[in-house]
Amino acid sequence: MPPYDRALLHTAARIRGIKTPSQLARHTGLSGPTAWRIWNGIGAPRGDHADRVADAVGISASSLYHRAGAAA
């Protein structure tokens, strides 16, 4: 799986009022440590996590990966 576009995640999240990993955790139902890793680029969201993150920030899960892959 290609790396995800963390800048897109942060931009979309901020538009939705999500500015910290703990806010991402609350909006997605993910654990705090999982949200922190995704927010800080320590691991890419996959499967259900990617869907939950994408829904919370208002983008498609595939766009997290397609934009990063296109930029490479």
mmCIF file of the N, C-alpha and C atoms, coordinates in Angstrom:
data_MODEL
# 
_entry.id   MODEL 
# 
loop_
_atom_site.group_PDB 
_atom_site.id 
_atom_site.type_symbol 
_atom_site.label_atom_id 
_atom_site.label_alt_id 
_atom_site.label_comp_id 
_atom_site.label_asym_id 
_atom_site.label_entity_id 
_atom_site.label_seq_id 
_atom_site.pdbx_PDB_ins_code 
_atom_site.Cartn_x 
_atom_site.Cartn_y 
_atom_site.Cartn_z 
_atom_site.occupancy 
_atom_site.B_iso_or_equiv 
_atom_site.pdbx_formal_charge 
_atom_site.auth_seq_id 
_atom_site.auth_comp_id 
_atom_site.auth_asym_id 
_atom_site.auth_atom_id 
_atom_site.pdbx_PDB_model_num 
ATOM 1   N N  . MET A 1 1  ? 0.848   -1.177 0.000  1.00 0.00 ? 1  MET A N  1 
ATOM 2   C CA . MET A 1 1  ? 0.000   0.000  0.000  1.00 0.00 ? 1  MET A CA 1 
ATOM 3   C C  . MET A 1 1  ? 0.896   1.244  0.000  1.00 0.00 ? 1  MET A C  1 
ATOM 4   N N  . PRO A 1 2  ? 0.621   2.188  -0.873 1.00 0.00 ? 2  PRO A N  1 
ATOM 5   C CA . PRO A 1 2  ? 1.441   3.402  -0.916 1.00 0.00 ? 2  PRO A CA 1 
ATOM 6   C C  . PRO A 1 2  ? 1.237   4.221  0.354  1.00 0.00 ? 2  PRO A C  1 
ATOM 7   N N  . PRO A 1 3  ? 2.147   5.129  0.638  1.00 0.00 ? 3  PRO A N  1 
ATOM 8   C CA . PRO A 1 3  ? 1.970   5.976  1.820  1.00 0.00 ? 3  PRO A CA 1 
ATOM 9   C C  . PRO A 1 3  ? 0.743   6.869  1.651  1.00 0.00 ? 3  PRO A C  1 
ATOM 10  N N  . TYR A 1 4  ? 0.193   7.270  2.768  1.00 0.00 ? 4  TYR A N  1 
ATOM 11  C CA . TYR A 1 4  ? -0.986  8.129  2.666  1.00 0.00 ? 4  TYR A CA 1 
ATOM 12  C C  . TYR A 1 4  ? -0.580  9.589  2.761  1.00 0.00 ? 4  TYR A C  1 
ATOM 13  N N  . ASP A 1 5  ? -1.485  10.442 2.352  1.00 0.00 ? 5  ASP A N  1 
ATOM 14  C CA . ASP A 1 5  ? -1.244  11.880 2.299  1.00 0.00 ? 5  ASP A CA 1 
ATOM 15  C C  . ASP A 1 5  ? -1.662  12.509 3.621  1.00 0.00 ? 5  ASP A C  1 
ATOM 16  N N  . ARG A 1 6  ? -0.705  12.608 4.534  1.00 0.00 ? 6  ARG A N  1 
ATOM 17  C CA . ARG A 1 6  ? -0.989  13.145 5.865  1.00 0.00 ? 6  ARG A CA 1 
ATOM 18  C C  . ARG A 1 6  ? -1.378  14.620 5.799  1.00 0.00 ? 6  ARG A C  1 
ATOM 19  N N  . ALA A 1 7  ? -0.824  15.362 4.860  1.00 0.00 ? 7  ALA A N  1 
ATOM 20  C CA . ALA A 1 7  ? -1.184  16.775 4.715  1.00 0.00 ? 7  ALA A CA 1 
ATOM 21  C C  . ALA A 1 7  ? -2.663  16.914 4.348  1.00 0.00 ? 7  ALA A C  1 
ATOM 22  N N  . LEU A 1 8  ? -3.145  16.055 3.468  1.00 0.00 ? 8  LEU A N  1 
ATOM 23  C CA . LEU A 1 8  ? -4.561  16.068 3.106  1.00 0.00 ? 8  LEU A CA 1 
ATOM 24  C C  . LEU A 1 8  ? -5.410  15.728 4.322  1.00 0.00 ? 8  LEU A C  1 
ATOM 25  N N  . LEU A 1 9  ? -4.996  14.746 5.093  1.00 0.00 ? 9  LEU A N  1 
ATOM 26  C CA . LEU A 1 9  ? -5.722  14.381 6.306  1.00 0.00 ? 9  LEU A CA 1 
ATOM 27  C C  . LEU A 1 9  ? -5.818  15.578 7.246  1.00 0.00 ? 9  LEU A C  1 
ATOM 28  N N  . HIS A 1 10 ? -4.712  16.250 7.505  1.00 0.00 ? 10 HIS A N  1 
ATOM 29  C CA . HIS A 1 10 ? -4.706  17.393 8.419  1.00 0.00 ? 10 HIS A CA 1 
ATOM 30  C C  . HIS A 1 10 ? -5.567  18.541 7.891  1.00 0.00 ? 10 HIS A C  1 
ATOM 31  N N  . THR A 1 11 ? -5.480  18.823 6.604  1.00 0.00 ? 11 THR A N  1 
ATOM 32  C CA . THR A 1 11 ? -6.268  19.905 6.016  1.00 0.00 ? 11 THR A CA 1 
ATOM 33  C C  . THR A 1 11 ? -7.758  19.613 6.118  1.00 0.00 ? 11 THR A C  1 
ATOM 34  N N  . ALA A 1 12 ? -8.146  18.409 5.717  1.00 0.00 ? 12 ALA A N  1 
ATOM 35  C CA . ALA A 1 12 ? -9.563  18.036 5.765  1.00 0.00 ? 12 ALA A CA 1 
ATOM 36  C C  . ALA A 1 12 ? -10.062 18.003 7.211  1.00 0.00 ? 12 ALA A C  1 
ATOM 37  N N  . ALA A 1 13 ? -9.231  17.515 8.112  1.00 0.00 ? 13 ALA A N  1 
ATOM 38  C CA . ALA A 1 13 ? -9.621  17.443 9.519  1.00 0.00 ? 13 ALA A CA 1 
ATOM 39  C C  . ALA A 1 13 ? -9.843  18.837 10.092 1.00 0.00 ? 13 ALA A C  1 
ATOM 40  N N  . ARG A 1 14 ? -8.960  19.755 9.781  1.00 0.00 ? 14 ARG A N  1 
ATOM 41  C CA . ARG A 1 14 ? -9.095  21.117 10.314 1.00 0.00 ? 14 ARG A CA 1 
ATOM 42  C C  . ARG A 1 14 ? -10.368 21.797 9.817  1.00 0.00 ? 14 ARG A C  1 
ATOM 43  N N  . ILE A 1 15 ? -10.749 21.509 8.579  1.00 0.00 ? 15 ILE A N  1 
ATOM 44  C CA . ILE A 1 15 ? -11.999 22.055 8.048  1.00 0.00 ? 15 ILE A CA 1 
ATOM 45  C C  . ILE A 1 15 ? -13.187 21.569 8.879  1.00 0.00 ? 15 ILE A C  1 
ATOM 46  N N  . ARG A 1 16 ? -13.076 20.350 9.386  1.00 0.00 ? 16 ARG A N  1 
ATOM 47  C CA . ARG A 1 16 ? -14.140 19.766 10.217 1.00 0.00 ? 16 ARG A CA 1 
ATOM 48  C C  . ARG A 1 16 ? -13.958 20.074 11.707 1.00 0.00 ? 16 ARG A C  1 
ATOM 49  N N  . GLY A 1 17 ? -12.967 20.898 12.046 1.00 0.00 ? 17 GLY A N  1 
ATOM 50  C CA . GLY A 1 17 ? -12.755 21.270 13.432 1.00 0.00 ? 17 GLY A CA 1 
ATOM 51  C C  . GLY A 1 17 ? -11.918 20.279 14.229 1.00 0.00 ? 17 GLY A C  1 
ATOM 52  N N  . ILE A 1 18 ? -11.279 19.351 13.538 1.00 0.00 ? 18 ILE A N  1 
ATOM 53  C CA . ILE A 1 18 ? -10.440 18.354 14.198 1.00 0.00 ? 18 ILE A CA 1 
ATOM 54  C C  . ILE A 1 18 ? -9.001  18.839 14.091 1.00 0.00 ? 18 ILE A C  1 
ATOM 55  N N  . LYS A 1 19 ? -8.412  19.184 15.235 1.00 0.00 ? 19 LYS A N  1 
ATOM 56  C CA . LYS A 1 19 ? -7.079  19.780 15.210 1.00 0.00 ? 19 LYS A CA 1 
ATOM 57  C C  . LYS A 1 19 ? -6.039  18.992 15.984 1.00 0.00 ? 19 LYS A C  1 
ATOM 58  N N  . THR A 1 20 ? -6.443  17.937 16.648 1.00 0.00 ? 20 THR A N  1 
ATOM 59  C CA . THR A 1 20 ? -5.506  17.150 17.450 1.00 0.00 ? 20 THR A CA 1 
ATOM 60  C C  . THR A 1 20 ? -5.807  15.658 17.296 1.00 0.00 ? 20 THR A C  1 
ATOM 61  N N  . PRO A 1 21 ? -4.838  14.823 17.617 1.00 0.00 ? 21 PRO A N  1 
ATOM 62  C CA . PRO A 1 21 ? -5.093  13.379 17.570 1.00 0.00 ? 21 PRO A CA 1 
ATOM 63  C C  . PRO A 1 21 ? -6.227  12.950 18.503 1.00 0.00 ? 21 PRO A C  1 
ATOM 64  N N  . SER A 1 22 ? -6.340  13.581 19.665 1.00 0.00 ? 22 SER A N  1 
ATOM 65  C CA . SER A 1 22 ? -7.407  13.181 20.585 1.00 0.00 ? 22 SER A CA 1 
ATOM 66  C C  . SER A 1 22 ? -8.787  13.535 20.013 1.00 0.00 ? 22 SER A C  1 
ATOM 67  N N  . GLN A 1 23 ? -8.874  14.647 19.288 1.00 0.00 ? 23 GLN A N  1 
ATOM 68  C CA . GLN A 1 23 ? -10.138 14.980 18.632 1.00 0.00 ? 23 GLN A CA 1 
ATOM 69  C C  . GLN A 1 23 ? -10.435 13.978 17.522 1.00 0.00 ? 23 GLN A C  1 
ATOM 70  N N  . LEU A 1 24 ? -9.406  13.562 16.801 1.00 0.00 ? 24 LEU A N  1 
ATOM 71  C CA . LEU A 1 24 ? -9.593  12.540 15.765 1.00 0.00 ? 24 LEU A CA 1 
ATOM 72  C C  . LEU A 1 24 ? -10.099 11.246 16.401 1.00 0.00 ? 24 LEU A C  1 
ATOM 73  N N  . ALA A 1 25 ? -9.529  10.875 17.531 1.00 0.00 ? 25 ALA A N  1 
ATOM 74  C CA . ALA A 1 25 ? -9.970  9.659  18.228 1.00 0.00 ? 25 ALA A CA 1 
ATOM 75  C C  . ALA A 1 25 ? -11.449 9.756  18.596 1.00 0.00 ? 25 ALA A C  1 
ATOM 76  N N  . ARG A 1 26 ? -11.862 10.895 19.137 1.00 0.00 ? 26 ARG A N  1 
ATOM 77  C CA . ARG A 1 26 ? -13.270 11.067 19.527 1.00 0.00 ? 26 ARG A CA 1 
ATOM 78  C C  . ARG A 1 26 ? -14.211 11.005 18.320 1.00 0.00 ? 26 ARG A C  1 
ATOM 79  N N  . HIS A 1 27 ? -13.814 11.621 17.215 1.00 0.00 ? 27 HIS A N  1 
ATOM 80  C CA . HIS A 1 27 ? -14.688 11.650 16.035 1.00 0.00 ? 27 HIS A CA 1 
ATOM 81  C C  . HIS A 1 27 ? -14.749 10.312 15.304 1.00 0.00 ? 27 HIS A C  1 
ATOM 82  N N  . THR A 1 28 ? -13.728 9.494  15.449 1.00 0.00 ? 28 THR A N  1 
ATOM 83  C CA . THR A 1 28 ? -13.678 8.228  14.720 1.00 0.00 ? 28 THR A CA 1 
ATOM 84  C C  . THR A 1 28 ? -13.996 7.012  15.572 1.00 0.00 ? 28 THR A C  1 
ATOM 85  N N  . GLY A 1 29 ? -13.886 7.166  16.884 1.00 0.00 ? 29 GLY A N  1 
ATOM 86  C CA . GLY A 1 29 ? -14.066 6.014  17.755 1.00 0.00 ? 29 GLY A CA 1 
ATOM 87  C C  . GLY A 1 29 ? -12.820 5.148  17.856 1.00 0.00 ? 29 GLY A C  1 
ATOM 88  N N  . LEU A 1 30 ? -11.713 5.634  17.306 1.00 0.00 ? 30 LEU A N  1 
ATOM 89  C CA . LEU A 1 30 ? -10.445 4.912  17.407 1.00 0.00 ? 30 LEU A CA 1 
ATOM 90  C C  . LEU A 1 30 ? -9.832  5.158  18.778 1.00 0.00 ? 30 LEU A C  1 
ATOM 91  N N  . SER A 1 31 ? -8.939  4.272  19.170 1.00 0.00 ? 31 SER A N  1 
ATOM 92  C CA . SER A 1 31 ? -8.241  4.497  20.435 1.00 0.00 ? 31 SER A CA 1 
ATOM 93  C C  . SER A 1 31 ? -7.326  5.705  20.299 1.00 0.00 ? 31 SER A C  1 
ATOM 94  N N  . GLY A 1 32 ? -6.999  6.311  21.414 1.00 0.00 ? 32 GLY A N  1 
ATOM 95  C CA . GLY A 1 32 ? -6.092  7.455  21.408 1.00 0.00 ? 32 GLY A CA 1 
ATOM 96  C C  . GLY A 1 32 ? -4.758  7.141  20.755 1.00 0.00 ? 32 GLY A C  1 
ATOM 97  N N  . PRO A 1 33 ? -4.111  6.024  21.145 1.00 0.00 ? 33 PRO A N  1 
ATOM 98  C CA . PRO A 1 33 ? -2.820  5.701  20.529 1.00 0.00 ? 33 PRO A CA 1 
ATOM 99  C C  . PRO A 1 33 ? -2.910  5.455  19.017 1.00 0.00 ? 33 PRO A C  1 
ATOM 100 N N  . THR A 1 34 ? -3.991  4.832  18.569 1.00 0.00 ? 34 THR A N  1 
ATOM 101 C CA . THR A 1 34 ? -4.151  4.589  17.131 1.00 0.00 ? 34 THR A CA 1 
ATOM 102 C C  . THR A 1 34 ? -4.332  5.909  16.385 1.00 0.00 ? 34 THR A C  1 
ATOM 103 N N  . ALA A 1 35 ? -5.167  6.779  16.910 1.00 0.00 ? 35 ALA A N  1 
ATOM 104 C CA . ALA A 1 35 ? -5.376  8.087  16.279 1.00 0.00 ? 35 ALA A CA 1 
ATOM 105 C C  . ALA A 1 35 ? -4.079  8.886  16.268 1.00 0.00 ? 35 ALA A C  1 
ATOM 106 N N  . TRP A 1 36 ? -3.311  8.827  17.344 1.00 0.00 ? 36 TRP A N  1 
ATOM 107 C CA . TRP A 1 36 ? -2.037  9.544  17.422 1.00 0.00 ? 36 TRP A CA 1 
ATOM 108 C C  . TRP A 1 36 ? -1.078  9.053  16.343 1.00 0.00 ? 36 TRP A C  1 
ATOM 109 N N  . ARG A 1 37 ? -0.990  7.733  16.167 1.00 0.00 ? 37 ARG A N  1 
ATOM 110 C CA . ARG A 1 37 ? -0.089  7.174  15.147 1.00 0.00 ? 37 ARG A CA 1 
ATOM 111 C C  . ARG A 1 37 ? -0.514  7.615  13.751 1.00 0.00 ? 37 ARG A C  1 
ATOM 112 N N  . ILE A 1 38 ? -1.799  7.560  13.461 1.00 0.00 ? 38 ILE A N  1 
ATOM 113 C CA . ILE A 1 38 ? -2.292  7.981  12.141 1.00 0.00 ? 38 ILE A CA 1 
ATOM 114 C C  . ILE A 1 38 ? -2.027  9.468  11.936 1.00 0.00 ? 38 ILE A C  1 
ATOM 115 N N  . TRP A 1 39 ? -2.342  10.290 12.917 1.00 0.00 ? 39 TRP A N  1 
ATOM 116 C CA . TRP A 1 39 ? -2.168  11.737 12.823 1.00 0.00 ? 39 TRP A CA 1 
ATOM 117 C C  . TRP A 1 39 ? -0.706  12.112 12.590 1.00 0.00 ? 39 TRP A C  1 
ATOM 118 N N  . ASN A 1 40 ? 0.199   11.402 13.252 1.00 0.00 ? 40 ASN A N  1 
ATOM 119 C CA . ASN A 1 40 ? 1.625   11.726 13.182 1.00 0.00 ? 40 ASN A CA 1 
ATOM 120 C C  . ASN A 1 40 ? 2.390   10.931 12.138 1.00 0.00 ? 40 ASN A C  1 
ATOM 121 N N  . GLY A 1 41 ? 1.708   10.133 11.343 1.00 0.00 ? 41 GLY A N  1 
ATOM 122 C CA . GLY A 1 41 ? 2.349   9.423  10.245 1.00 0.00 ? 41 GLY A CA 1 
ATOM 123 C C  . GLY A 1 41 ? 3.164   8.216  10.661 1.00 0.00 ? 41 GLY A C  1 
ATOM 124 N N  . ILE A 1 42 ? 2.881   7.668  11.839 1.00 0.00 ? 42 ILE A N  1 
ATOM 125 C CA . ILE A 1 42 ? 3.606   6.492  12.311 1.00 0.00 ? 42 ILE A CA 1 
ATOM 126 C C  . ILE A 1 42 ? 3.017   5.228  11.704 1.00 0.00 ? 42 ILE A C  1 
ATOM 127 N N  . GLY A 1 43 ? 1.846   5.297  11.220 1.00 0.00 ? 43 GLY A N  1 
ATOM 128 C CA . GLY A 1 43 ? 1.213   4.167  10.551 1.00 0.00 ? 43 GLY A CA 1 
ATOM 129 C C  . GLY A 1 43 ? 0.064   4.679  9.710  1.00 0.00 ? 43 GLY A C  1 
ATOM 130 N N  . ALA A 1 44 ? -0.142  4.081  8.580  1.00 0.00 ? 44 ALA A N  1 
ATOM 131 C CA . ALA A 1 44 ? -1.228  4.497  7.692  1.00 0.00 ? 44 ALA A CA 1 
ATOM 132 C C  . ALA A 1 44 ? -2.527  3.825  8.116  1.00 0.00 ? 44 ALA A C  1 
ATOM 133 N N  . PRO A 1 45 ? -3.634  4.553  8.034  1.00 0.00 ? 45 PRO A N  1 
ATOM 134 C CA . PRO A 1 45 ? -4.918  3.921  8.341  1.00 0.00 ? 45 PRO A CA 1 
ATOM 135 C C  . PRO A 1 45 ? -5.255  2.896  7.280  1.00 0.00 ? 45 PRO A C  1 
ATOM 136 N N  . ARG A 1 46 ? -5.706  1.738  7.707  1.00 0.00 ? 46 ARG A N  1 
ATOM 137 C CA . ARG A 1 46 ? -6.069  0.670  6.776  1.00 0.00 ? 46 ARG A CA 1 
ATOM 138 C C  . ARG A 1 46 ? -7.462  0.159  7.082  1.00 0.00 ? 46 ARG A C  1 
ATOM 139 N N  . GLY A 1 47 ? -8.101  -0.366 6.067  1.00 0.00 ? 47 GLY A N  1 
ATOM 140 C CA . GLY A 1 47 ? -9.395  -1.016 6.241  1.00 0.00 ? 47 GLY A CA 1 
ATOM 141 C C  . GLY A 1 47 ? -10.414 -0.136 6.933  1.00 0.00 ? 47 GLY A C  1 
ATOM 142 N N  . ASP A 1 48 ? -10.991 -0.679 8.003  1.00 0.00 ? 48 ASP A N  1 
ATOM 143 C CA . ASP A 1 48 ? -12.035 0.022  8.744  1.00 0.00 ? 48 ASP A CA 1 
ATOM 144 C C  . ASP A 1 48 ? -11.517 1.328  9.327  1.00 0.00 ? 48 ASP A C  1 
ATOM 145 N N  . HIS A 1 49 ? -10.277 1.355  9.772  1.00 0.00 ? 49 HIS A N  1 
ATOM 146 C CA . HIS A 1 49 ? -9.711  2.597  10.317 1.00 0.00 ? 49 HIS A CA 1 
ATOM 147 C C  . HIS A 1 49 ? -9.682  3.684  9.253  1.00 0.00 ? 49 HIS A C  1 
ATOM 148 N N  . ALA A 1 50 ? -9.271  3.336  8.041  1.00 0.00 ? 50 ALA A N  1 
ATOM 149 C CA . ALA A 1 50 ? -9.233  4.320  6.953  1.00 0.00 ? 50 ALA A CA 1 
ATOM 150 C C  . ALA A 1 50 ? -10.629 4.842  6.657  1.00 0.00 ? 50 ALA A C  1 
ATOM 151 N N  . ASP A 1 51 ? -11.612 3.956  6.656  1.00 0.00 ? 51 ASP A N  1 
ATOM 152 C CA . ASP A 1 51 ? -12.986 4.373  6.402  1.00 0.00 ? 51 ASP A CA 1 
ATOM 153 C C  . ASP A 1 51 ? -13.478 5.325  7.487  1.00 0.00 ? 51 ASP A C  1 
ATOM 154 N N  . ARG A 1 52 ? -13.179 5.021  8.737  1.00 0.00 ? 52 ARG A N  1 
ATOM 155 C CA . ARG A 1 52 ? -13.626 5.854  9.850  1.00 0.00 ? 52 ARG A CA 1 
ATOM 156 C C  . ARG A 1 52 ? -12.939 7.225  9.828  1.00 0.00 ? 52 ARG A C  1 
ATOM 157 N N  . VAL A 1 53 ? -11.644 7.238  9.534  1.00 0.00 ? 53 VAL A N  1 
ATOM 158 C CA . VAL A 1 53 ? -10.915 8.503  9.449  1.00 0.00 ? 53 VAL A CA 1 
ATOM 159 C C  . VAL A 1 53 ? -11.475 9.346  8.302  1.00 0.00 ? 53 VAL A C  1 
ATOM 160 N N  . ALA A 1 54 ? -11.640 8.716  7.142  1.00 0.00 ? 54 ALA A N  1 
ATOM 161 C CA . ALA A 1 54 ? -12.144 9.435  5.969  1.00 0.00 ? 54 ALA A CA 1 
ATOM 162 C C  . ALA A 1 54 ? -13.541 10.000 6.224  1.00 0.00 ? 54 ALA A C  1 
ATOM 163 N N  . ASP A 1 55 ? -14.408 9.210  6.835  1.00 0.00 ? 55 ASP A N  1 
ATOM 164 C CA . ASP A 1 55 ? -15.759 9.695  7.143  1.00 0.00 ? 55 ASP A CA 1 
ATOM 165 C C  . ASP A 1 55 ? -15.710 10.885 8.095  1.00 0.00 ? 55 ASP A C  1 
ATOM 166 N N  . ALA A 1 56 ? -14.847 10.812 9.086  1.00 0.00 ? 56 ALA A N  1 
ATOM 167 C CA . ALA A 1 56 ? -14.760 11.882 10.090 1.00 0.00 ? 56 ALA A CA 1 
ATOM 168 C C  . ALA A 1 56 ? -14.270 13.193 9.495  1.00 0.00 ? 56 ALA A C  1 
ATOM 169 N N  . VAL A 1 57 ? -13.368 13.109 8.512  1.00 0.00 ? 57 VAL A N  1 
ATOM 170 C CA . VAL A 1 57 ? -12.801 14.340 7.947  1.00 0.00 ? 57 VAL A CA 1 
ATOM 171 C C  . VAL A 1 57 ? -13.439 14.733 6.621  1.00 0.00 ? 57 VAL A C  1 
ATOM 172 N N  . GLY A 1 58 ? -14.359 13.921 6.123  1.00 0.00 ? 58 GLY A N  1 
ATOM 173 C CA . GLY A 1 58 ? -15.134 14.298 4.945  1.00 0.00 ? 58 GLY A CA 1 
ATOM 174 C C  . GLY A 1 58 ? -14.462 14.077 3.609  1.00 0.00 ? 58 GLY A C  1 
ATOM 175 N N  . ILE A 1 59 ? -13.621 13.053 3.517  1.00 0.00 ? 59 ILE A N  1 
ATOM 176 C CA . ILE A 1 59 ? -12.993 12.698 2.240  1.00 0.00 ? 59 ILE A CA 1 
ATOM 177 C C  . ILE A 1 59 ? -13.164 11.206 2.025  1.00 0.00 ? 59 ILE A C  1 
ATOM 178 N N  . SER A 1 60 ? -12.833 10.729 0.842  1.00 0.00 ? 60 SER A N  1 
ATOM 179 C CA . SER A 1 60 ? -12.891 9.290  0.604  1.00 0.00 ? 60 SER A CA 1 
ATOM 180 C C  . SER A 1 60 ? -11.602 8.642  1.102  1.00 0.00 ? 60 SER A C  1 
ATOM 181 N N  . ALA A 1 61 ? -11.719 7.413  1.560  1.00 0.00 ? 61 ALA A N  1 
ATOM 182 C CA . ALA A 1 61 ? -10.545 6.694  2.062  1.00 0.00 ? 61 ALA A CA 1 
ATOM 183 C C  . ALA A 1 61 ? -9.495  6.548  0.967  1.00 0.00 ? 61 ALA A C  1 
ATOM 184 N N  . SER A 1 62 ? -9.934  6.306  -0.260 1.00 0.00 ? 62 SER A N  1 
ATOM 185 C CA . SER A 1 62 ? -8.968  6.113  -1.350 1.00 0.00 ? 62 SER A CA 1 
ATOM 186 C C  . SER A 1 62 ? -8.210  7.395  -1.666 1.00 0.00 ? 62 SER A C  1 
ATOM 187 N N  . SER A 1 63 ? -8.812  8.559  -1.418 1.00 0.00 ? 63 SER A N  1 
ATOM 188 C CA . SER A 1 63 ? -8.102  9.803  -1.727 1.00 0.00 ? 63 SER A CA 1 
ATOM 189 C C  . SER A 1 63 ? -6.898  10.014 -0.815 1.00 0.00 ? 63 SER A C  1 
ATOM 190 N N  . LEU A 1 64 ? -6.922  9.425  0.363  1.00 0.00 ? 64 LEU A N  1 
ATOM 191 C CA . LEU A 1 64 ? -5.754  9.508  1.248  1.00 0.00 ? 64 LEU A CA 1 
ATOM 192 C C  . LEU A 1 64 ? -4.524  8.903  0.581  1.00 0.00 ? 64 LEU A C  1 
ATOM 193 N N  . TYR A 1 65 ? -4.734  7.876  -0.217 1.00 0.00 ? 65 TYR A N  1 
ATOM 194 C CA . TYR A 1 65 ? -3.626  7.168  -0.846 1.00 0.00 ? 65 TYR A CA 1 
ATOM 195 C C  . TYR A 1 65 ? -3.356  7.632  -2.260 1.00 0.00 ? 65 TYR A C  1 
ATOM 196 N N  . HIS A 1 66 ? -4.376  7.957  -3.009 1.00 0.00 ? 66 HIS A N  1 
ATOM 197 C CA . HIS A 1 66 ? -4.193  8.332  -4.417 1.00 0.00 ? 66 HIS A CA 1 
ATOM 198 C C  . HIS A 1 66 ? -3.406  9.638  -4.572 1.00 0.00 ? 66 HIS A C  1 
ATOM 199 N N  . ARG A 1 67 ? -3.692  10.633 -3.749 1.00 0.00 ? 67 ARG A N  1 
ATOM 200 C CA . ARG A 1 67 ? -2.982  11.906 -3.878 1.00 0.00 ? 67 ARG A CA 1 
ATOM 201 C C  . ARG A 1 67 ? -1.510  11.731 -3.521 1.00 0.00 ? 67 ARG A C  1 
ATOM 202 N N  . ALA A 1 68 ? -1.212  10.964 -2.489 1.00 0.00 ? 68 ALA A N  1 
ATOM 203 C CA . ALA A 1 68 ? 0.180   10.748 -2.098 1.00 0.00 ? 68 ALA A CA 1 
ATOM 204 C C  . ALA A 1 68 ? 0.912   9.975  -3.186 1.00 0.00 ? 68 ALA A C  1 
ATOM 205 N N  . GLY A 1 69 ? 0.234   8.981  -3.754 1.00 0.00 ? 69 GLY A N  1 
ATOM 206 C CA . GLY A 1 69 ? 0.851   8.183  -4.802 1.00 0.00 ? 69 GLY A CA 1 
ATOM 207 C C  . GLY A 1 69 ? 1.078   8.985  -6.067 1.00 0.00 ? 69 GLY A C  1 
ATOM 208 N N  . ALA A 1 70 ? 0.180   9.900  -6.378 1.00 0.00 ? 70 ALA A N  1 
ATOM 209 C CA . ALA A 1 70 ? 0.315   10.717 -7.576 1.00 0.00 ? 70 ALA A CA 1 
ATOM 210 C C  . ALA A 1 70 ? 1.441   11.734 -7.430 1.00 0.00 ? 70 ALA A C  1 
ATOM 211 N N  . ALA A 1 71 ? 1.686   12.157 -6.195 1.00 0.00 ? 71 ALA A N  1 
ATOM 212 C CA . ALA A 1 71 ? 2.730   13.157 -5.967 1.00 0.00 ? 71 ALA A CA 1 
ATOM 213 C C  . ALA A 1 71 ? 4.120   12.558 -6.009 1.00 0.00 ? 71 ALA A C  1 
ATOM 214 N N  . ALA A 1 72 ? 4.217   11.262 -5.844 1.00 0.00 ? 72 ALA A N  1 
ATOM 215 C CA . ALA A 1 72 ? 5.522   10.608 -5.816 1.00 0.00 ? 72 ALA A CA 1 
ATOM 216 C C  . ALA A 1 72 ? 6.102   10.443 -7.190 1.00 0.00 ? 72 ALA A C  1 
# 
